[in-house]
Amino acid sequence: MHSYTTWLTLSELIERTGLSHNQVRRLIEDDVLPAVKDGSELRVPGAFLDGDSPRNDVRGTVTLLLDIGFSRAEAIDWMLTAEDSLGTSPIEALQQGRKAEVRRVAQALA
């Protein structure tokens, strides 16, 4: 797991978003908030939230990565790792409003 980002547990996500347990689980299952297992607990990068809400640009990017053969863990790792062609990590580029550029770079990985 990347240490530069905060990793949120299911309980922390419920508290932060104000959503029910079932709603948060659905967001995880639908890759709106992609998660990885840490021991027996699911964790989601805090960077995948915009304030207290899921970022609306994460799901499409992660879906693209899954479609080209990445595992969920690999997709999350790619989103959080500095990408030379972007000059920053993909999640930081998304936060800067560079969704089309991030998706072009992700597509080129196929």
C-alpha positions in Angstrom: 0.0 0.0 0.0 1.2 3.5 -0.8 2.1 5.3 2.4 1.6 8.8 1.0 -2.2 8.4 1.0 -4.6 7.8 3.8 -6.2 4.4 3.6 -9.8 4.2 4.9 -11.5 1.2 6.3 -15.2 0.5 5.7 -16.1 1.9 9.1 -14.1 5.1 8.4 -15.8 5.4 5.0 -19.2 5.1 6.6 -18.4 7.8 9.1 -16.8 10.1 6.6 -19.5 9.8 3.8 -22.5 9.5 6.0 -23.7 6.5 3.9 -25.0 3.2 5.2 -22.9 0.1 5.4 -24.8 -1.4 2.4 -24.3 1.8 0.4 -20.6 1.9 1.0 -20.3 -1.9 0.1 -22.2 -1.2 -3.1 -19.8 1.6 -4.0 -16.9 -0.8 -3.4 -18.5 -3.6 -5.4 -19.2 -1.2 -8.3 -15.6 0.2 -8.3 -16.9 3.6 -7.5 -14.6 3.3 -4.5 -12.1 0.5 -5.5 -10.7 -1.3 -2.5 -7.9 -3.7 -1.6 -7.7 -6.2 1.2 -5.3 -5.4 4.0 -5.4 -8.5 6.1 -9.0 -9.2 6.7 -10.1 -5.6 6.1 -11.0 -3.7 2.9 -9.3 -0.3 2.5 -9.9 2.5 0.0 -7.4 5.3 -0.7 -8.6 8.5 0.8 -7.5 10.2 -2.4 -10.5 8.5 -4.1 -12.8 10.8 -2.2 -13.5 14.5 -3.0 -14.3 15.8 0.5 -16.8 13.4 1.8 -18.0 12.0 -1.5 -16.5 9.5 -4.0 -14.7 11.2 -6.9 -16.8 10.8 -10.0 -13.7 10.3 -12.3 -12.2 7.3 -10.5 -14.7 4.6 -11.5 -14.2 5.1 -15.3 -10.5 5.1 -15.1 -10.4 2.0 -12.9 -12.9 0.3 -15.2 -10.6 1.0 -18.2 -7.6 -0.5 -16.4 -9.6 -3.6 -15.4 -10.8 -4.0 -19.0 -7.2 -4.0 -20.3 -6.2 -6.7 -17.8 -5.1 -5.0 -14.6 -6.1 -6.5 -11.3 -8.0 -4.3 -8.9 -4.9 -4.0 -6.8 -2.7 -3.1 -9.8 -5.3 -0.5 -11.0 -5.2 1.2 -7.6 -1.5 1.0 -7.5 -1.2 2.6 -10.9 -3.6 5.4 -9.9 -1.4 6.2 -6.9 2.0 5.9 -8.5 3.8 8.8 -10.3 3.4 8.4 -14.0 6.2 10.0 -16.0 4.0 10.9 -19.0 1.6 12.8 -16.6 4.3 14.4 -14.4 2.4 13.2 -11.4 0.3 10.3 -10.2 -2.9 9.7 -12.2 -5.1 10.4 -9.1 -3.4 13.8 -8.7 -3.9 14.5 -12.4 -7.6 13.6 -12.0 -7.8 16.0 -9.0 -6.4 18.7 -11.4 -9.2 18.1 -13.9 -7.0 16.2 -16.4 -9.4 13.2 -16.8 -9.0 12.8 -20.6 -5.2 12.9 -20.4 -5.2 10.3 -17.6 -7.5 8.0 -19.6 -5.4 8.4 -22.8 -2.3 7.3 -20.8 -4.2 4.4 -19.3 -5.5 3.3 -22.7 -1.9 3.3 -24.1 -1.0 0.7 -21.5 -3.1 -1.9 -23.3 
